[in-house]
Amino acid sequence: MGTENLKTRVLKRINRKRGDVFLREDFRDLGGYDQVGRALRGLVRDGKLLQATANRFRRSSADTGVHLVKDQRAGDMALLVLG
């Protein structure tokens, strides 16, 4: 792994994956719970990910038209693709 920081390793894994939705537990082998959380929050802050819930994230792209909306029935954040 060399001198790469955790945020870089998380981003590389995201770039290799096909899907657009990721769970915090998808990265548990890269570091501790809090460390992974900080790396994911950093990627949200950098605009690389959108955060749906505390443990769910989605790839961010201006081309996808992805927006976060409140799902009243579930009481949870839901991802809707608006097009």
C-alpha positions in Angstrom: 0.0 0.0 0.0 3.0 2.3 0.4 2.4 5.9 1.5 -1.1 6.3 0.2 -3.5 7.7 2.7 -6.8 6.0 3.5 -8.9 8.6 1.5 -6.8 7.8 -1.6 -7.2 4.0 -1.1 -11.0 4.4 -0.6 -11.3 6.6 -3.8 -9.3 4.0 -5.8 -11.6 1.3 -4.7 -14.7 3.3 -5.6 -13.2 4.0 -9.0 -12.7 0.3 -9.6 -16.3 -0.7 -8.6 -19.1 -0.8 -11.1 -22.0 0.2 -8.8 -22.8 3.8 -7.8 -23.9 3.0 -4.2 -21.4 2.1 -1.4 -21.7 1.2 2.2 -19.2 2.1 4.9 -18.7 -1.6 5.5 -17.4 -2.0 1.9 -14.2 -0.4 3.1 -13.8 -2.0 6.6 -10.7 -3.9 5.5 -8.9 -0.6 4.8 -9.1 0.8 8.3 -11.1 1.2 11.5 -14.7 2.3 11.6 -13.9 5.9 12.5 -11.0 6.2 10.1 -13.1 5.0 7.2 -15.9 7.4 8.2 -13.5 10.3 8.1 -12.2 9.3 4.7 -15.7 9.0 3.3 -16.7 12.4 4.8 -13.6 13.9 3.2 -14.7 12.5 -0.2 -18.2 14.0 0.4 -16.6 17.4 1.2 -14.4 17.1 -1.9 -17.5 16.5 -4.0 -16.5 12.9 -5.0 -19.4 11.3 -3.1 -22.9 12.1 -2.0 -24.0 10.9 1.5 -27.4 9.3 1.7 -27.3 8.1 5.3 -24.7 7.7 7.9 -23.5 4.5 6.2 -24.6 4.9 2.6 -22.8 6.9 -0.1 -23.3 7.4 -3.8 -20.8 8.3 -6.5 -21.1 12.0 -7.4 -21.2 13.1 -11.0 -22.6 16.3 -12.5 -23.6 14.1 -15.5 -25.9 11.7 -13.6 -28.4 14.3 -12.4 -28.4 12.6 -9.0 -30.0 14.6 -6.1 -30.8 13.7 -2.5 -34.4 14.0 -1.4 -36.2 13.2 1.8 -38.3 10.0 1.6 -41.1 10.8 4.0 -42.3 7.2 4.2 -39.0 5.7 5.1 -37.8 8.5 7.3 -34.5 8.1 5.6 -32.5 9.8 2.9 -33.2 8.3 -0.5 -31.4 8.8 -3.8 -33.4 9.6 -6.8 -32.1 9.9 -10.3 -33.9 12.9 -11.9 -33.6 13.1 -15.7 
